[in-house]
Amino acid sequence: MWESESESVSGRDYGNGVLSNSKHGVKTDGFEQKGHSWYVATDIPSDLLVQIGDVSFHLHKYPLLSRSGKMNRIIYETRDEELSKIALNDLPGGSEAFELAAKFCYGIAVDLTATNISGLRCAAEYLEMTEDLEEGNLIFKTEAFLSYVVLSSWRDSILVLKSCERLSPWAENLQIVRRCSESIAWKACANPKGIKWQYTGKLPSVSSPKWNEMKDSSPSRNQQLVPPDWWFEDVSILRIDHFVRVITAIKVKGMRHELIGAVLMHYAAKWLPGLIKEGSGSLDDCSNSSTSNGSSSSSWKGGLHMIVSGSRDEVPTVQAKDQRMIIESLISIIPQQKDSVSCSFLLRLLRMANLMKVAPALVTELEKRVGMQFEQATLADLLIPSYNKSDTLYDVDLVQRLLEHFLVQEQTESSSPSRSSFSDKHMHEANQRGTNLNAKMRVAKLVDSYLTEVSRDRNLSLTKFQVLAEALPESARTCDDGLYRAIDSYLKAHPTISEHERKRLCRVMDCQKLSIDACMHAAQNERLPLRVVVQVLFSEQVKISNAISSSSLKDAGDSHYQPLVSNRKSLLEATPQSFQEGWTTAKKDINTLKFELETVKAKYLQLQNDMDNLQRQFDKVTKPKQGSGWTAGWKKLSKFTKMTHLESHDNSPHAPNAEQTRKTPRRWRNSIS
């Protein structure tokens, strides 16, 4: 049975947690420390000085030689019987571990705890304190304490693993790290419903689970449901290499990938200060959403972490080299499943990876992971600065690669074969196409917003803008308002580009997919080429004609009316909200231009009337002077001809001959002229 973690370490039945040896050859009352030196409290003068760093131990040869094989070799293999000084600067655990080992050799009681057992075990191995020299030597007793006491306790396993950070590679070679990691993984994967939990204080912070009192009974009223992330804070105090060992062991035991991803985000938020500063809210939200089961986990963030590393609000100081190692390690252990971690976390991790110059292979792997769930990204996460020698402010090439990974992933998912039946296969393919189309539409809106933002950079080339805008298929955009807004923003920021480049830029946009507001703005946009304006006006005229035809069909009760209305309605509803909000100022400008245009029209009509009046007055003044006798004669002759024609038409008795008499003078006039 496992020991209860709430019991005192010194009170355990294993030698009461105290190592002692009655077969010591030198009677002593203990050790005395004077400055950086330790002395044995005895009347026998010391004959051996052991130097470890800047700490000196004034000891006796016989107690050490009787239990340490290394000390035997050092003293006797040197063939210097008068050797009185030994330096052991490479002893694992340092002077603290050697002090305990020396006390054990003298038969002084040594209190074993989770904080000193790993160093003492490594020091015993270094000093070769085996059973060949004496039964029940230090290696045997420390190994037994590790196996029967430490590994049966959640708290002690983590404390021992934490203390192994300064004992490499001894702790690795002695399998202390492996055994503690597997013990932690086993307990983290255990069903918390079968463990009796203890609570301290007013807030229900976790103290220690009693692993030896596993029961299937329902928890009492005073006990709350144990959240699945109860172990996050405890394992987050570990160094990254030991944390990776624990997570790897947890993966092997089959823990859900959502929980593994959540603990990775929790660890990153703790040890990567830049990630906390820029996205602490999003990371917390993702962690809570991945681990929530109806109970809050915030009250569990404490306990062991506060015992080992101080206040939970304390942010650890991590050097740039250590941050790079943390990022590389986290990338390597992210679960392969798509939604294990949030896309926001991946993008922020990618930003720090580029900043810290992480290995290119790991950066590429991280970019592929972002491409798997690119539709979940936000504009703020995509605005990654360009940390290389690029001229652009933001890393546009990176977003281009992410988009390519997304399209490759979408193509792979849509073309993957299904083993289901024929009908189920077609239904699955239809659902998959719908899902992929929705994802592409979300990515299209995201890309349009990104282009609008980065287009303000004067160093952004037209080629990069065009390649990114044309990367998505035409079906991804039902409305090109966002793309038009990005084009207009680019034209504002680059007023010196040529007419050919303007036409080339506008080719990425489909004028038939613009909303009414966008068409009104484009029709009066002086930055657009004239041909594009004509296309916009023509497409809008076609839309209006279709709308009028649809209205006529509705009045006639035609059955084809409904699809036309739905298409028109869908076109209007497809206008993104961000575009509508963005064009508020443009609408005001359009209304102002309309008013000014009406004013100009009114003034033009007034000037036209004045011009006509002046022309009539001018004609009256100049008409008599310009006339001649020849002209007056022709006018009299014309008047006489008309009167003759009218008289003959009135006196004609037969109606059929009227047409004939009317045509005769016309032929005569033509012949004269």
Secondary structure in CASP SS format (residue, H / E / C, confidence):
PFRMAT SS
TARGET T0000
AUTHOR 0000-0000-0000
METHOD secondary structure of the structure
MODEL  1
M C 1.00
W C 1.00
E C 1.00
S C 1.00
E C 1.00
S C 1.00
E C 1.00
S C 1.00
V H 1.00
S H 1.00
G H 1.00
R C 1.00
D C 1.00
Y C 1.00
G H 1.00
N H 1.00
G H 1.00
V E 1.00
L E 1.00
S C 1.00
N C 1.00
S C 1.00
K C 1.00
H C 1.00
G C 1.00
V C 1.00
K C 1.00
T C 1.00
D C 1.00
G C 1.00
F E 1.00
E E 1.00
Q E 1.00
K E 1.00
G C 1.00
H C 1.00
S E 1.00
W E 1.00
Y E 1.00
V E 1.00
A C 1.00
T C 1.00
D C 1.00
I C 1.00
P C 1.00
S C 1.00
D C 1.00
L E 1.00
L E 1.00
V E 1.00
Q E 1.00
I E 1.00
G C 1.00
D C 1.00
V E 1.00
S E 1.00
F E 1.00
H E 1.00
L E 1.00
H C 1.00
K H 1.00
Y H 1.00
P H 1.00
L H 1.00
L H 1.00
S C 1.00
R C 1.00
S C 1.00
G H 1.00
K H 1.00
M H 1.00
N H 1.00
R H 1.00
I H 1.00
I H 1.00
Y H 1.00
E H 1.00
T C 1.00
R C 1.00
D C 1.00
E C 1.00
E C 1.00
L C 1.00
S C 1.00
K E 1.00
I E 1.00
A E 1.00
L C 1.00
N C 1.00
D C 1.00
L C 1.00
P C 1.00
G C 1.00
G H 1.00
S H 1.00
E H 1.00
A H 1.00
F H 1.00
E H 1.00
L H 1.00
A H 1.00
A H 1.00
K H 1.00
F H 1.00
C H 1.00
Y C 1.00
G C 1.00
I C 1.00
A C 1.00
V E 1.00
D E 1.00
L C 1.00
T C 1.00
A C 1.00
T C 1.00
N C 1.00
I H 1.00
S H 1.00
G H 1.00
L H 1.00
R H 1.00
C H 1.00
A H 1.00
A H 1.00
E H 1.00
Y H 1.00
L H 1.00
E C 1.00
M C 1.00
T C 1.00
E C 1.00
D C 1.00
L C 1.00
E C 1.00
E C 1.00
G C 1.00
N C 1.00
L H 1.00
I H 1.00
F H 1.00
K H 1.00
T H 1.00
E H 1.00
A H 1.00
F H 1.00
L H 1.00
S H 1.00
Y H 1.00
V H 1.00
V H 1.00
L C 1.00
S C 1.00
S C 1.00
W H 1.00
R H 1.00
D H 1.00
S H 1.00
I H 1.00
L H 1.00
V H 1.00
L H 1.00
K H 1.00
S H 1.00
C H 1.00
E H 1.00
R H 1.00
L C 1.00
S C 1.00
P C 1.00
W H 1.00
A H 1.00
E H 1.00
N H 1.00
L C 1.00
Q C 1.00
I H 1.00
V H 1.00
R H 1.00
R H 1.00
C H 1.00
S H 1.00
E H 1.00
S H 1.00
I H 1.00
A H 1.00
W H 1.00
K H 1.00
A H 1.00
C H 1.00
A C 1.00
N C 1.00
P H 1.00
K H 1.00
G H 1.00
I C 1.00
K E 1.00
W E 1.00
Q E 1.00
Y E 1.00
T E 1.00
G C 1.00
K C 1.00
L C 1.00
P C 1.00
S E 1.00
V E 1.00
S E 1.00
S E 1.00
P E 1.00
K E 1.00
W C 1.00
N C 1.00
E C 1.00
M C 1.00
K C 1.00
D C 1.00
S C 1.00
S C 1.00
P C 1.00
S C 1.00
R C 1.00
N C 1.00
Q C 1.00
Q C 1.00
L C 1.00
V C 1.00
P C 1.00
P C 1.00
D C 1.00
W C 1.00
W C 1.00
F H 1.00
E H 1.00
D H 1.00
V H 1.00
S C 1.00
I C 1.00
L C 1.00
R C 1.00
I H 1.00
D H 1.00
H H 1.00
F H 1.00
V H 1.00
R H 1.00
V H 1.00
I H 1.00
T H 1.00
A H 1.00
I H 1.00
K H 1.00
V H 1.00
K C 1.00
G C 1.00
M C 1.00
R C 1.00
H H 1.00
E H 1.00
L H 1.00
I H 1.00
G H 1.00
A H 1.00
V H 1.00
L H 1.00
M H 1.00
H H 1.00
Y H 1.00
A H 1.00
A H 1.00
K H 1.00
W H 1.00
L C 1.00
P H 1.00
G H 1.00
L H 1.00
I H 1.00
K H 1.00
E H 1.00
G H 1.00
S H 1.00
G H 1.00
S H 1.00
L H 1.00
D H 1.00
D H 1.00
C H 1.00
S H 1.00
N H 1.00
S H 1.00
S H 1.00
T H 1.00
S C 1.00
N C 1.00
G C 1.00
S C 1.00
S C 1.00
S C 1.00
S H 1.00
S H 1.00
W H 1.00
K C 1.00
G C 1.00
G C 1.00
L H 1.00
H H 1.00
M H 1.00
I H 1.00
V H 1.00
S H 1.00
G C 1.00
S C 1.00
R C 1.00
D C 1.00
E C 1.00
V C 1.00
P C 1.00
T C 1.00
V C 1.00
Q C 1.00
A H 1.00
K H 1.00
D H 1.00
Q H 1.00
R H 1.00
M H 1.00
I H 1.00
I H 1.00
E H 1.00
S H 1.00
L H 1.00
I H 1.00
S H 1.00
I H 1.00
I C 1.00
P C 1.00
Q C 1.00
Q C 1.00
K C 1.00
D C 1.00
S C 1.00
V C 1.00
S C 1.00
C H 1.00
S H 1.00
F H 1.00
L H 1.00
L H 1.00
R H 1.00
L H 1.00
L H 1.00
R H 1.00
M H 1.00
A H 1.00
N H 1.00
L H 1.00
M C 1.00
K C 1.00
V C 1.00
A C 1.00
P H 1.00
A H 1.00
L H 1.00
V H 1.00
T H 1.00
E H 1.00
L H 1.00
E H 1.00
K H 1.00
R H 1.00
V H 1.00
G H 1.00
M H 1.00
Q C 1.00
F H 1.00
E H 1.00
Q H 1.00
A C 1.00
T C 1.00
L H 1.00
A H 1.00
D H 1.00
L H 1.00
L C 1.00
I C 1.00
P E 1.00
S C 1.00
Y C 1.00
N C 1.00
K C 1.00
S C 1.00
D C 1.00
T C 1.00
L C 1.00
Y E 1.00
D C 1.00
V H 1.00
D H 1.00
L H 1.00
V H 1.00
Q H 1.00
R H 1.00
L H 1.00
L H 1.00
E H 1.00
H H 1.00
F H 1.00
L H 1.00
V H 1.00
Q H 1.00
E H 1.00
Q H 1.00
T H 1.00
E H 1.00
S H 1.00
S H 1.00
S C 1.00
P C 1.00
S C 1.00
R C 1.00
S C 1.00
S C 1.00
F H 1.00
S H 1.00
D H 1.00
K H 1.00
H H 1.00
M H 1.00
H H 1.00
E H 1.00
A H 1.00
N H 1.00
Q H 1.00
R H 1.00
G H 1.00
T H 1.00
N H 1.00
L H 1.00
N H 1.00
A H 1.00
K H 1.00
M H 1.00
R H 1.00
V H 1.00
A H 1.00
K H 1.00
L H 1.00
V H 1.00
D H 1.00
S H 1.00
Y H 1.00
L H 1.00
T H 1.00
E H 1.00
V H 1.00
S C 1.00
R C 1.00
D C 1.00
R C 1.00
N C 1.00
L C 1.00
S C 1.00
L H 1.00
T H 1.00
K H 1.00
F H 1.00
Q H 1.00
V H 1.00
L H 1.00
A H 1.00
E C 1.00
A C 1.00
L C 1.00
P C 1.00
E H 1.00
S H 1.00
A H 1.00
R C 1.00
T C 1.00
C C 1.00
D C 1.00
D H 1.00
G H 1.00
L H 1.00
Y H 1.00
R H 1.00
A H 1.00
I H 1.00
D H 1.00
S H 1.00
Y H 1.00
L H 1.00
K H 1.00
A H 1.00
H C 1.00
P C 1.00
T C 1.00
I C 1.00
S C 1.00
E H 1.00
H H 1.00
E H 1.00
R H 1.00
K H 1.00
R H 1.00
L H 1.00
C H 1.00
R C 1.00
V C 1.00
M C 1.00
D C 1.00
C H 1.00
Q H 1.00
K H 1.00
L C 1.00
S C 1.00
I H 1.00
D H 1.00
A H 1.00
C H 1.00
M H 1.00
H H 1.00
A H 1.00
A H 1.00
Q C 1.00
N C 1.00
E C 1.00
R C 1.00
L C 1.00
P C 1.00
L H 1.00
R H 1.00
V H 1.00
V H 1.00
V H 1.00
Q H 1.00
V H 1.00
L H 1.00
F H 1.00
S H 1.00
E H 1.00
Q H 1.00
V H 1.00
K H 1.00
I H 1.00
S H 1.00
N H 1.00
A H 1.00
I H 1.00
S H 1.00
S H 1.00
S H 1.00
S H 1.00
L H 1.00
K H 1.00
D H 1.00
A H 1.00
G C 1.00
D C 1.00
S C 1.00
H C 1.00
Y H 1.00
Q H 1.00
P H 1.00
L H 1.00
V H 1.00
S H 1.00
N H 1.00
R H 1.00
K H 1.00
S H 1.00
L H 1.00
L H 1.00
E H 1.00
A C 1.00
T C 1.00
P C 1.00
Q H 1.00
S H 1.00
F H 1.00
Q H 1.00
E H 1.00
G H 1.00
W C 1.00
T H 1.00
T H 1.00
A H 1.00
K H 1.00
K H 1.00
D H 1.00
I H 1.00
N H 1.00
T H 1.00
L H 1.00
K H 1.00
F H 1.00
E H 1.00
L H 1.00
E H 1.00
T H 1.00
V H 1.00
K H 1.00
A H 1.00
K H 1.00
Y H 1.00
L H 1.00
Q H 1.00
L H 1.00
Q H 1.00
N H 1.00
D H 1.00
M H 1.00
D H 1.00
N H 1.00
L H 1.00
Q H 1.00
R H 1.00
Q H 1.00
F H 1.00
D H 1.00
K H 1.00
V H 1.00
T H 1.00
K H 1.00
P H 1.00
K H 1.00
Q H 1.00
G C 1.00
S C 1.00
G H 1.00
W H 1.00
T H 1.00
A H 1.00
G H 1.00
W H 1.00
K H 1.00
K H 1.00
L H 1.00
S H 1.00
K H 1.00
F H 1.00
T H 1.00
K H 1.00
M H 1.00
T H 1.00
H H 1.00
L H 1.00
E H 1.00
S H 1.00
H H 1.00
D H 1.00
N H 1.00
S C 1.00
P C 1.00
H C 1.00
A C 1.00
P H 1.00
N H 1.00
A H 1.00
E H 1.00
Q H 1.00
T H 1.00
R H 1.00
K H 1.00
T H 1.00
P H 1.00
R H 1.00
R H 1.00
W H 1.00
R H 1.00
N H 1.00
S H 1.00
I H 1.00
S C 1.00
END
